[in-house]
Each structure stands twice: as C-alpha cells, then as structure tokens.
C-alpha cells in the first residue's frame, strides 16, 4: 500500500492511499491509527504533495567511501551532520527553484526515513518501531 499526501481542488491537504490509478482518503493519521476509505478519486485529479511536513530535516554527509572519494575528501571518523530547512521538501513534480546566486548545483539520490516517534540510541534490530516510512528524495 502506498500512503500519500494529496489535495483536490475542493478539499484541503490530507493523507490518502493509492491503489492502481485511484486515491482514497485515510481517516486518522498514518503515524497512529487509520482506516482506509474506498479509493474512488482518479489519481490524475489530485495534486500529490510532499509526503510529510517535517519539523526538521537532519542530514548525514560523507558517510560512505565512494561519495567521499568523489569529492576527494576522507570519510570522517564522526559523521558529518547538518540540517536543511523544512521548506526544502516539495511535492511530486513540483519545480525546484534555484537561487540566482547558484554557481554549482549538484543532484544526488537520497533516502529519507520518516520517524514517527521520539527515540534515542535506536539500533537496527528495533528500527521498525520509530520509523514509519521511507521516501526517495533528492
């Protein structure tokens, strides 16, 4: 099942689910409990939004050897951690606006992990509990 955030011309943004070429609303939240309502809205009639509206975006850089070599730098002993603003998240096929002062713009595929619960010292064997989803991003 694919969970999405979407908007129609008649309704505010909400969570829904996709099956084939139709969208159905969710009652409740995908972060807690929800119920799927029948998928009757044609997919082409909705605007797909960013999957979440994050409070923060925590990024980890230079965390694998090939990427570090590509930039001719060493992999640091401690991960390089940086933040991005929530406005960096946009919806499906939305336009990426580059600042006019941009001299060099690069793209790379990334994986976003959507965390639905607070946590600390989370280990991989327990990771499914706080992680509620993954999303491809760039």
URHUPE-V234121 format. One record per pair of residues at least 4 apart in sequence whose ideal C-beta (glycine too) atoms are under 6 Angstrom apart, sorted by the first residue. I is the first residue (numbers start at 0). J is the second residue. D is the distance in whole Angstrom. If there is no record, write none. Layout:
i=I j=J d=D
i=I j=J d=D
//
This chain:
i=0 j=16 d=6
i=1 j=17 d=4
i=2 j=16 d=6
i=2 j=29 d=5
i=3 j=15 d=6
i=3 j=17 d=6
i=3 j=47 d=6
i=4 j=12 d=6
i=4 j=14 d=6
i=4 j=48 d=4
i=4 j=50 d=6
i=5 j=15 d=5
i=5 j=22 d=6
i=5 j=45 d=4
i=5 j=47 d=6
i=6 j=12 d=5
i=6 j=46 d=5
i=6 j=48 d=6
i=7 j=45 d=6
i=12 j=48 d=6
i=13 j=24 d=6
i=14 j=25 d=4
i=14 j=29 d=6
i=15 j=22 d=5
i=15 j=23 d=6
i=15 j=24 d=5
i=15 j=25 d=6
i=16 j=23 d=5
i=16 j=35 d=5
i=17 j=22 d=6
i=18 j=38 d=5
i=20 j=42 d=5
i=21 j=38 d=4
i=22 j=38 d=6
i=22 j=40 d=4
i=22 j=42 d=6
i=22 j=45 d=5
i=23 j=35 d=6
i=23 j=36 d=5
i=23 j=37 d=5
i=23 j=38 d=3
i=24 j=36 d=5
i=25 j=33 d=5
i=26 j=34 d=5
i=27 j=32 d=5
i=27 j=33 d=4
i=28 j=33 d=6
i=29 j=33 d=6
i=30 j=115 d=4
i=30 j=131 d=6
i=40 j=44 d=6
i=40 j=45 d=6
i=47 j=90 d=6
i=47 j=91 d=4
i=48 j=90 d=4
i=49 j=88 d=4
i=49 j=89 d=6
i=49 j=90 d=5
i=50 j=134 d=5
i=51 j=113 d=6
i=53 j=85 d=5
i=56 j=83 d=4
i=58 j=81 d=5
i=58 j=83 d=6
i=59 j=78 d=5
i=59 j=80 d=6
i=60 j=79 d=4
i=61 j=67 d=5
i=61 j=74 d=6
i=61 j=75 d=6
i=61 j=79 d=5
i=62 j=78 d=5
i=64 j=74 d=6
i=67 j=72 d=5
i=67 j=74 d=5
i=75 j=79 d=6
i=83 j=87 d=4
i=89 j=93 d=4
i=97 j=101 d=5
i=97 j=104 d=6
i=106 j=137 d=6
i=109 j=136 d=5
i=111 j=134 d=4
i=111 j=136 d=5
i=112 j=130 d=6
i=112 j=133 d=6
i=113 j=131 d=5
i=113 j=132 d=4
i=114 j=129 d=5
i=114 j=130 d=6
i=115 j=131 d=4
i=116 j=129 d=4
i=118 j=129 d=4
i=121 j=126 d=6
i=121 j=129 d=6
i=126 j=130 d=5
//
